[in-house]
Amino acid sequence: MKKVLLAALAAVGVVVAGKKLQESKAEQALWAEATDKLPKN
């Protein structure tokens, strides 16, 4: 029973870590877009 619980907790951890990584990438992309230098005309 402990092994099943441990596996479930590990799976939840992977899902949470994946979501945080995705949010972090989205935030970085937003900042990159916001801070891009304007092209010289």
Z-matrix of the N, CA and C atoms (Angstrom, degrees):
N
C 1 1.450
C 2 1.532 1 110.94
N 3 1.324 2 116.36 1 -37.73
C 4 1.461 3 120.16 2 -179.87
C 5 1.527 4 111.01 3 -64.46
N 6 1.331 5 116.31 4 -35.53
C 7 1.469 6 120.04 5 -179.85
C 8 1.524 7 110.82 6 -65.83
N 9 1.316 8 117.33 7 -39.06
C 10 1.463 9 121.60 8 179.15
C 11 1.527 10 109.79 9 -65.90
N 12 1.311 11 116.89 10 -43.93
C 13 1.458 12 121.25 11 178.64
C 14 1.520 13 110.77 12 -63.56
N 15 1.316 14 117.17 13 -42.48
C 16 1.459 15 121.43 14 178.11
C 17 1.524 16 110.98 15 -63.28
N 18 1.317 17 117.35 16 -41.62
C 19 1.461 18 120.92 17 178.53
C 20 1.533 19 110.86 18 -65.16
N 21 1.317 20 117.19 19 -39.32
C 22 1.467 21 121.14 20 178.28
C 23 1.525 22 110.42 21 -65.57
N 24 1.314 23 117.90 22 -42.63
C 25 1.455 24 121.27 23 178.25
C 26 1.526 25 110.92 24 -64.41
N 27 1.319 26 116.98 25 -38.87
C 28 1.456 27 120.75 26 177.83
C 29 1.530 28 110.40 27 -64.55
N 30 1.307 29 117.47 28 -40.53
C 31 1.464 30 121.14 29 179.27
C 32 1.525 31 110.72 30 -64.91
N 33 1.312 32 117.06 31 -41.61
C 34 1.459 33 120.70 32 177.71
C 35 1.524 34 109.34 33 -63.78
N 36 1.304 35 117.40 34 -40.94
C 37 1.463 36 121.42 35 177.99
C 38 1.510 37 112.21 36 -60.69
N 39 1.317 38 117.16 37 -41.23
C 40 1.462 39 121.42 38 178.82
C 41 1.525 40 110.29 39 -64.71
N 42 1.310 41 117.50 40 -42.34
C 43 1.468 42 121.21 41 179.73
C 44 1.526 43 110.49 42 -64.03
N 45 1.320 44 117.10 43 -44.93
C 46 1.463 45 120.95 44 179.98
C 47 1.520 46 110.49 45 -64.27
N 48 1.319 47 117.41 46 -43.60
C 49 1.467 48 121.04 47 179.16
C 50 1.528 49 110.42 48 -63.14
N 51 1.311 50 117.44 49 -39.83
C 52 1.460 51 121.20 50 178.48
C 53 1.522 52 111.93 51 -63.31
N 54 1.315 53 116.55 52 -41.87
C 55 1.467 54 120.24 53 178.81
C 56 1.520 55 110.86 54 -65.54
N 57 1.327 56 116.87 55 -41.55
C 58 1.468 57 120.51 56 179.38
C 59 1.521 58 110.22 57 -63.88
N 60 1.325 59 117.09 58 -40.71
C 61 1.462 60 120.87 59 178.77
C 62 1.520 61 110.47 60 -63.81
N 63 1.316 62 117.14 61 -42.37
C 64 1.461 63 121.39 62 179.16
C 65 1.531 64 110.98 63 -64.39
N 66 1.328 65 116.80 64 -42.08
C 67 1.463 66 120.79 65 177.93
C 68 1.523 67 110.55 66 -63.88
N 69 1.319 68 115.90 67 -39.64
C 70 1.463 69 120.33 68 -179.49
C 71 1.524 70 110.44 69 -64.63
N 72 1.323 71 117.14 70 -42.45
C 73 1.465 72 120.76 71 178.72
C 74 1.527 73 110.84 72 -64.22
N 75 1.320 74 116.91 73 -39.97
C 76 1.460 75 120.62 74 179.17
C 77 1.528 76 110.06 75 -65.35
N 78 1.318 77 117.14 76 -40.84
C 79 1.465 78 121.34 77 179.00
C 80 1.526 79 110.34 78 -64.54
N 81 1.340 80 116.66 79 -42.18
C 82 1.462 81 120.15 80 178.78
C 83 1.523 82 110.85 81 -63.43
N 84 1.314 83 117.11 82 -41.01
C 85 1.465 84 120.66 83 179.29
C 86 1.526 85 110.53 84 -64.55
N 87 1.323 86 116.85 85 -39.83
C 88 1.455 87 121.11 86 178.97
C 89 1.532 88 110.32 87 -64.01
N 90 1.326 89 117.07 88 -45.53
C 91 1.464 90 120.29 89 179.35
C 92 1.522 91 110.73 90 -65.49
N 93 1.314 92 117.77 91 -39.19
C 94 1.453 93 120.81 92 178.84
C 95 1.533 94 110.59 93 -61.67
N 96 1.329 95 115.68 94 -41.62
C 97 1.457 96 120.18 95 178.85
C 98 1.535 97 111.05 96 -66.98
N 99 1.324 98 115.59 97 -40.62
C 100 1.461 99 120.38 98 -176.99
C 101 1.534 100 112.30 99 -71.00
N 102 1.308 101 116.74 100 -28.07
C 103 1.462 102 119.91 101 -174.56
C 104 1.528 103 112.51 102 -107.19
N 105 1.323 104 118.25 103 6.66
C 106 1.464 105 120.35 104 176.93
C 107 1.515 106 110.32 105 -61.22
N 108 1.310 107 114.80 106 141.14
C 109 1.468 108 118.33 107 176.37
C 110 1.518 109 109.02 108 -73.65
N 111 1.315 110 115.31 109 144.04
C 112 1.453 111 119.45 110 179.33
C 113 1.531 112 109.23 111 -74.28
N 114 1.335 113 116.90 112 143.97
C 115 1.463 114 118.67 113 178.83
C 116 1.531 115 110.26 114 -67.25
N 117 1.312 116 115.04 115 144.24
C 118 1.455 117 119.88 116 179.00
C 119 1.510 118 109.27 117 -79.06
N 120 1.336 119 116.30 118 130.52
C 121 1.473 120 121.23 119 -179.45
C 122 1.497 121 110.57 120 -97.51
